[in-house]
Amino acid sequence: MNQMSDRKMKLDYIHHFNEFEENIIRLYDFDKALAIKFRQAIIDTIISNKTGLNLMELDFIEVINCNLVLRLWKEDEGISTTNHKTFYCDLTLEGYENMIALLEPFCKKETKGHQFLYDIDNPTDFLFSPAGTR
């Protein structure tokens, strides 16, 4: 088996990463193929089936210090938690459709760029970054 097929994107949580005491849930360390898998999981589970997506259950994601569940919600609220271990990203169908559009550049070519996957006034951002940086 080649090394690329064993590769997994990583999911972690960084508490108070800046002077504004903001937090980040970060999906990182991935290539174009993994970005395509992540985008397709959102399309298949949330957009098509209208059900939640537990990232811990995806075999191509390595959970480092937290888990994230993507859920359909009546309004775009972003990421929340009660215990800093399990997080919930609550977005409308339109919010997830926008996320799919934001993921598109990572699915077309390898890139070192990064993207925040929603723009909501919320203390926890969702960072999608191949190199893990912003």
Order of alpha helices (4+ residues) and beta strands (2+ residues): alpha-beta-beta-alpha-beta-beta-beta-beta-beta-alpha-beta-beta
